[in-house]
Amino acid sequence: MRKIPVGLLGLGNVGSGVVKLLGDNADAIRHRLGGASVDLRRIAVREADKPRLVDVDPRLLTTSVASVLEDPEIQIVIELIGGEDLARRFVLEAIERGKHIVTANKALLAVHGDELFAAAERHGVDLYFEASVGGGVPIIRALREGLASDRVDELVAIVNGTSNFLLTTMTDEARPFAEILKEAQDKGYAEADPTLDVDGWDAAHKLCVLVPLCFGTRIRVEQVLVEGLRGIEPIDFRYAERFGYVIKPLVIAKDHGDSVEARVHPTLIPRRFMLAAVNGVYNAVYVSSYALGSSMYYGRGAGMMPTAVAVVSDVIEVSRNLLSRSSGGAPLRMPTPSGDRGQRRIRAAGELQSRYYLRFAVVDKPGVLAQLANILGEHEISISEVVQEGARKEGSPVAVVVTTHQALERNVQTALSLINGLPTVVEKTRLIRIFE
Ligand SMILES: NC(=O)c1ccc[n+]([C@@H]2O[C@H](COP(=O)([O-])OP(=O)(O)OC[C@H]3O[C@@H](n4cnc5c(N)ncnc54)[C@H](OP(=O)(O)O)[C@@H]3O)[C@@H](O)[C@H]2O)c1
């Protein structure tokens, strides 16, 4: 019986799930590999004596990553350490030694993807990364294989479970963001340092993995418009509901033919849109493509076992390639869908178009609304709806909430910098983009 020797780097959340799944589903995996088995030979960790989430033979553990990479028998290296620099070094070294790679590390791929994919191609090895986006939701396979014959026009997705959990809780409980974040951290739903999640960077990394698969165009994180959740207040959920929307942490990527747009921000979406029903820690990816039309992929975007499903499925696929001697044959990144358009320009933030929700806090005096409307009009921003509430107390500011028709981001930002400078405007205007 053939054994596929595998080395694992990292035995944290996801690594533990991988060990458990390889054990729990060993028979099914062997069956799917035509009788061959995945043989976990070594596991590199930082501290050998730390308590672990799974039972593991202590003889497999090592604090020497080199001993995994240098083991000539190991054919597949699973990278589950996380971070960018060390992971890049280890993955490159493994590739140079002819080992196939499975990783869940979106930050690594977003920042060093070009270098790693080029190295994998040069050395004729596979580099699989299903778990890097959507956890257990097989969106990479859907884009790479299921839609290989189609042309993706647009992708709209919720790919950060922590952000979705925070916004869902704010929608349900109308409490301030900081309070809900603190509670989520205490319960372990959010990291102690929540920056990557709540400021949009984790989602931006994932978008950088998805865009080349959708459009055949590479993108760097700095080219993505990224906005986090911190400025959203309970009052915004109230107005959203009044206008028929919910607020979701979206990533949006669109093919404009000559250019591609990519953005990450909290977004108002109509209640009837399928993504509006994706709540809590769940992820979902909505894809619009030329021949299939709309399709959606939904499930648990993180966690020990869901993420392990994607990692182990990749290990099975690489093992199949090894067994059929077809490893490294086709680069995993899809070629440009139309075949000849090649790398396209990424639209700058100012060029993006959207509808907008603008919440102004102004002094309650005649003429203020007209002043706002004038500045918006002068910048080609036309108003769709306006709501103005009376002052709660004499002299306190009032909220004026405006939704706009499609407008150019550059014009909106210029108009807001003028509006925010008016003596009648008492707080920075809250902007949330609308998607429909
Ligand atoms: N958690 C999720 O739900 C999830 C979902 C999708 C993707 N991912 C991605 O999966 C990867 C792993 O995430 P995770 O949550 O499993 O991380 P984690 O719980 O922090 O585990 C990291 C593991 O790497 C080991 N490690 C770190 N530096 C090392 C080094 N220099 N040498 C040897 N071992 C080292 C740690 O060893 P010790 O245990 O000894 O400290 C630990 O076992 C990340 O790229 C993450 O973005 C995670």
PDBQT file of the ligand as one rigid body, heavy atoms in Angstrom, charges set to zero:
ROOT
HETATM    1  N1  LIG A 501      -7.958  29.847  12.766  1.00  0.00    +0.000 N 
HETATM    2  C1  LIG A 501      -8.756  29.791  11.698  1.00  0.00    +0.000 C 
HETATM    3  O1  LIG A 501      -9.954  29.569  11.824  1.00  0.00    +0.000 OA
HETATM    4  C2  LIG A 501      -8.184  29.966  10.320  1.00  0.00    +0.000 A 
HETATM    5  C3  LIG A 501      -9.056  29.939   9.215  1.00  0.00    +0.000 A 
HETATM    6  C4  LIG A 501      -8.525  30.047   7.920  1.00  0.00    +0.000 A 
HETATM    7  C5  LIG A 501      -7.160  30.213   7.764  1.00  0.00    +0.000 A 
HETATM    8  N2  LIG A 501      -6.351  30.276   8.863  1.00  0.00    +0.000 N 
HETATM    9  C6  LIG A 501      -4.905  30.441   8.651  1.00  0.00    +0.000 C 
HETATM   10  O2  LIG A 501      -4.254  29.249   9.089  1.00  0.00    +0.000 OA
HETATM   11  C7  LIG A 501      -2.967  29.557   9.586  1.00  0.00    +0.000 C 
HETATM   12  C8  LIG A 501      -2.829  28.982  10.985  1.00  0.00    +0.000 C 
HETATM   13  O3  LIG A 501      -3.791  29.575  11.843  1.00  0.00    +0.000 OA
HETATM   14  P1  LIG A 501      -4.074  29.059  13.322  1.00  0.00    +0.000 P 
HETATM   15  O4  LIG A 501      -5.273  29.738  13.816  1.00  0.00    +0.000 OA
HETATM   16  O5  LIG A 501      -3.989  27.573  13.354  1.00  0.00    +0.000 OA
HETATM   17  O6  LIG A 501      -2.787  29.654  14.084  1.00  0.00    +0.000 OA
HETATM   18  P2  LIG A 501      -2.315  29.342  15.560  1.00  0.00    +0.000 P 
HETATM   19  O7  LIG A 501      -3.391  28.707  16.356  1.00  0.00    +0.000 OA
HETATM   20  O8  LIG A 501      -1.654  30.594  16.078  1.00  0.00    +0.000 OA
HETATM   21  O9  LIG A 501      -1.152  28.232  15.363  1.00  0.00    +0.000 OA
HETATM   22  C9  LIG A 501       0.107  28.527  14.839  1.00  0.00    +0.000 C 
HETATM   23  C10 LIG A 501       1.003  27.299  15.020  1.00  0.00    +0.000 C 
HETATM   24  O10 LIG A 501       2.263  27.563  14.409  1.00  0.00    +0.000 OA
HETATM   25  C11 LIG A 501       3.320  27.216  15.305  1.00  0.00    +0.000 C 
HETATM   26  N3  LIG A 501       4.439  28.100  15.040  1.00  0.00    +0.000 N 
HETATM   27  C12 LIG A 501       4.457  29.451  15.005  1.00  0.00    +0.000 A 
HETATM   28  N4  LIG A 501       5.686  29.912  14.711  1.00  0.00    +0.000 NA
HETATM   29  C13 LIG A 501       6.473  28.807  14.559  1.00  0.00    +0.000 A 
HETATM   30  C14 LIG A 501       7.822  28.610  14.243  1.00  0.00    +0.000 A 
HETATM   31  N5  LIG A 501       8.656  29.634  14.059  1.00  0.00    +0.000 N 
HETATM   32  N6  LIG A 501       8.288  27.348  14.169  1.00  0.00    +0.000 NA
HETATM   33  C15 LIG A 501       7.472  26.294  14.379  1.00  0.00    +0.000 A 
HETATM   34  N7  LIG A 501       6.155  26.412  14.654  1.00  0.00    +0.000 NA
HETATM   35  C16 LIG A 501       5.669  27.657  14.761  1.00  0.00    +0.000 A 
HETATM   36  C17 LIG A 501       2.735  27.412  16.691  1.00  0.00    +0.000 C 
HETATM   37  O11 LIG A 501       3.480  26.591  17.591  1.00  0.00    +0.000 OA
HETATM   38  P3  LIG A 501       3.097  26.501  19.162  1.00  0.00    +0.000 P 
HETATM   39  O12 LIG A 501       1.750  25.822  19.189  1.00  0.00    +0.000 OA
HETATM   40  O13 LIG A 501       4.152  25.653  19.767  1.00  0.00    +0.000 OA
HETATM   41  O14 LIG A 501       3.063  27.911  19.647  1.00  0.00    +0.000 OA
HETATM   42  C18 LIG A 501       1.300  26.955  16.489  1.00  0.00    +0.000 C 
HETATM   43  O15 LIG A 501       1.207  25.553  16.674  1.00  0.00    +0.000 OA
HETATM   44  C19 LIG A 501      -2.833  31.077   9.491  1.00  0.00    +0.000 C 
HETATM   45  O16 LIG A 501      -2.181  31.414   8.290  1.00  0.00    +0.000 OA
HETATM   46  C20 LIG A 501      -4.268  31.550   9.448  1.00  0.00    +0.000 C 
HETATM   47  O17 LIG A 501      -4.418  32.792   8.787  1.00  0.00    +0.000 OA
HETATM   48  C21 LIG A 501      -6.829  30.156  10.129  1.00  0.00    +0.000 A 
ENDROOT
TORSDOF 0
